[in-house]
Amino acid sequence: MTYPESLDHMLAAWNESDPHKVRAHLDRALAEDVQFIDPSTTTNGIDEFEANVHEVQANLPHAAYSRSSGVDSHNNLHRYHWQITRDGEILLPGFDVTEVNDEGKVIRVLGFFGSLPLTD
């Protein structure tokens, strides 16, 4: 199964260096009532999501955001690993489960930081 283009547009927003163009990426990717939950924040709606993107970019200048795995998809759910890097160094690895609506717009992102713990 292929994943929706909205996931690429959402990723592009995190990598957009022009703050005035971030919203254009998000408008292509997100539903108006999108929910974003990770260990550092919970946002509701596209405006709060955009504010979070700008805040993270300000806190991690010159960082690059990328998927570090393929995308596994079923029933409008998509899971994938990602990482934030700068100058070749991984600053933060993570994992997302993203849900889209029937039009392919992102309605929920559940993010996790770091790697999964090993079993005992």
N, C-alpha and C positions, 0 to 999 in steps of 0.2 A: 504494500500500500504506500502510496506517496503521501507526503505531508503537504499542508496548505502553504501557499506563498506568504501568508501572514506571519509565519514563523521567521522567514527571512527578513521581512520588513521590520519586525520587532527587534531582531538582532541588529539590523542596520541603524535603528534609532540609538542604540547604545554606542555604536561606533561613529555616529555623526559628529564631526568636529564643529560644524556650524550650528549653534544653539537654535537659530531660527528655522532650521530644517528638520529638527527632531520631530516636531509635531506632524509634519507631512508623512513621515514614516509611520508614526503611531496611528494616524488616521486611516492608513491603509491596512494596518495590522489588527487594531483593537476594536472591540465593541465599546460603546459609550460607557457601559456599566462594568467594565472589566475589573476584576479583583486580582490583586497581586499580593502574595503572602510569602515571606521568607523569614529567616531568623532575625533580620534587622528591622523589618518594617512590614506593615500591612497598609495597602492603599486600596481605595475604592473609587473607581471612575478614571477616565482617561486623563483628566487634569492632574489628579494626584499621582498617577503613574508617570506622567511627563515630569512633574516636579521631582520625583524620585530619580529619574534618569539624570536630570541636571545636577542634583545633589551628589549622586555617586560619581559622575564625571568630574565634578569640582574636587571631590575628595581623592580621586585617583587620576590625576592629569596624565595624559598621554598613554593611558591604558588601552589595550585592545581586548575586545570581547568576542569569543568564538565558540562554536559548538566543537566539542572534542570527541564526538561519537556520531554515529548515524542516528536516525530518528526512528523509533519504534512506535507504530500507530495502530490504534483500533478504536472504534466507536467514538470518534471525535476527540480522543485522548492521544497525546503525543509525549513520549519521554525521551530524554537525551541528556548527555553530559555536556557541560560547558566549562570554560575557564576564562579567567581574566589574567592577562599577561602584560608585562611592560619590560622592554629591553631584553626579551627572551626569557624572563623569569616569570614563573607562574605565581601570581599574587593570591589567587583564590580559585580552587576548582569547585565544581558543584554539579547539581543534578536538578532538572526541572521536570515536572509533569504539567503539561499545558492542555487546557480544554478549549475547543473552539465550538462555535455554534454551527448550524447547518450551512451558513453562508461562508464559513471558513474564517470568521473573525474570532480572535482570542477573547474568551470570556473569563478565564481563570488561569493564573500561573501559580503553582505551588513549588517554591524553590527550596533547595537544601544546600548547605555549604559543606565542603569537604568530601572526603571519601566515606563510603559505608564502612562501619566497623567490621572487623573480622570476627568470625564466630570462635568461641572457646573450644 
